[in-house]
Amino acid sequence: MFNDIQQIIEDQIKIICAANDIALAALKWTSIPFAGEWGMATSFFQTAADAARAGQGGGKPVPQRAQELAEQVKGQLGSVDGISRVEAVRGYLNVYFETSSYARRVVDEVLASGTDFGRGAPKNERVMVEFCSPNTHHSFHIGHYLNAMLGESLARLTSFAGFETIRASYPGDLGLGVITVMWAYDKFYKGQEPAGIHERGQWMLKIYAEATALLEKKDGETPEDITRREVFEAERREMYKKWESGDAHVRALWQETREWSLAELRDILAMLKIKIDVWFYESEVDEPSRKIVDELIQKKIATDERATNGPVIVKIDELLGLTKDKYRTAVILRSDGTSLYLTKDLALAREKFEKHHVDRSIYVVDFRQSLHFQQAFKILEIWGFPQAAKCYHLSYGYVTLPEGAMSSRKGRVVLFKEVADEAVKRVLAVESAKRGDIEESQRVEIATQIGLGALAYTMLSTDNNKDIVFDMDTALSFDGHTGPYIQNAHVRASAILRKAGGTAESGQPTMFNYSLEQKEVELIEQIAKFGAAVEQAANEYRPMVMAAYAYELANIFHSFYQVIPVTQTEDANIRSDRLKLVRAARQVLANALNLLVIDAPEVM
Ligand code: ARG
């Protein structure tokens, strides 16, 4: 956020070096944490090392030459507004800010930019974040919710960082799992579906679990059991064939049951305030994916073994000249002419690149599909899509409960809706006891914000390579690394401002020309780091970076709240500055929470 000052100094350094025939290496700046004053530093080691390599620099050791350069620059640097002093130490140029001017700038910039504080300049690149792509004929479980949070948070981050961002979803609406539910529904349950959107999802899950049990080989089967199982199996196969050939009855059944899942998905997305821009469906790329196969054969990327009753394959490792197994060989068309999940992803990627002009393509999908995406991205590269280099699989682990893992096959899953309802219910119970002064409808709204905030933070604060063990009590705690802890900082800031009477401080100029307390210093410093955190989280595709930032900011704010009097401050100027600092902190807390898909309540 001090880019302009940094630029002014850099320009001066360039002029100084040019005048002295010094080939200046690119400068990197780091900030100097407060120790009586704030500063930023850059080193001349690279420049000195380059000179030594080129046989210049008089044969002096690099550290000595770097220090000489730092001193030379220091000696010739003119004065810069807001800078109090400059120092040359061990090859570094340290530039210090006038404390009051630094504080003023940080706070004023937040207050002037508001919800835009931290927003990056347009990057002229289009990113597509594909997430929330569950398979239909299933219910929305907590793993899908983790996916939704990662995707939405990432999309908000990339968009805020300056990428043009498109949100896409790609539900899997065909395949054996889908047919299994349809078969069992048609045979045993036709016409009995429950009314509610979410009840239907759970119910399909139950049907799926029953159907897999019926179709599974078991120990100790009697001949009748075996016959019955084989009849079921044949019926399911028959239904699959009919679906493929477009049989009217089966297709209608498919449309009806598929819509149940999609309706539930849309309902949950609305509840989570997620708006998908583009919907792709696996069924819609099935046809295009078959066409791709011929093109890949023609280009000699794929090998056609159908003449010998084999499949069409891509020998990825062989094409790349790799001798060890890495991407292996992938099947892209079965011998019976059906296409695979991978083939459909190739068709989908092409559509993303050619129809939606996507430069960067992010796939938020769990870790089990990691080889699948490595293969897909490699084939795209071999096929000649330059965008393949900017395809990224944002992978994540399981969500488990303290009592163990989930299994759809066994019908043992943790439904998101149940967890969310339970979280809100628990918060509401506490709220109602505590806040009799708030109206019931508002209490429900606040409890929803806190309950969902707690869930979202749990999902985003864990490194996405690790499994999440979800524990409701921990998530809902007002202490530690939780959503409510951060929301509570926002609530406390809001309370201070309310107490001071709205915009009491707004007419006053920002000064900060008093000796700042430690907690004020820390708060200002953390606020100043927001833009860098946005940039890092977006560029590394890691919402966790923002989760950690938000926790740190809340943590500092809570300590500030404990020790710094604000409304009680006697001196009117100091009081006004502190109110502004609180307002700025509140704004940045809100901005950070928004990037984490968490609401920022005013009271709780
Ligand atoms: N429907 C798939 C599943 O539930 C996820 C789709 C991921 N996206 C993709 N482009 N393959 O496993």
Residues whose N, C-alpha, C, O or C-beta is under 5 A from the ligand:
A	BS01	LIG	S133 P134 N135 Y170 P171 G172 D345 V365
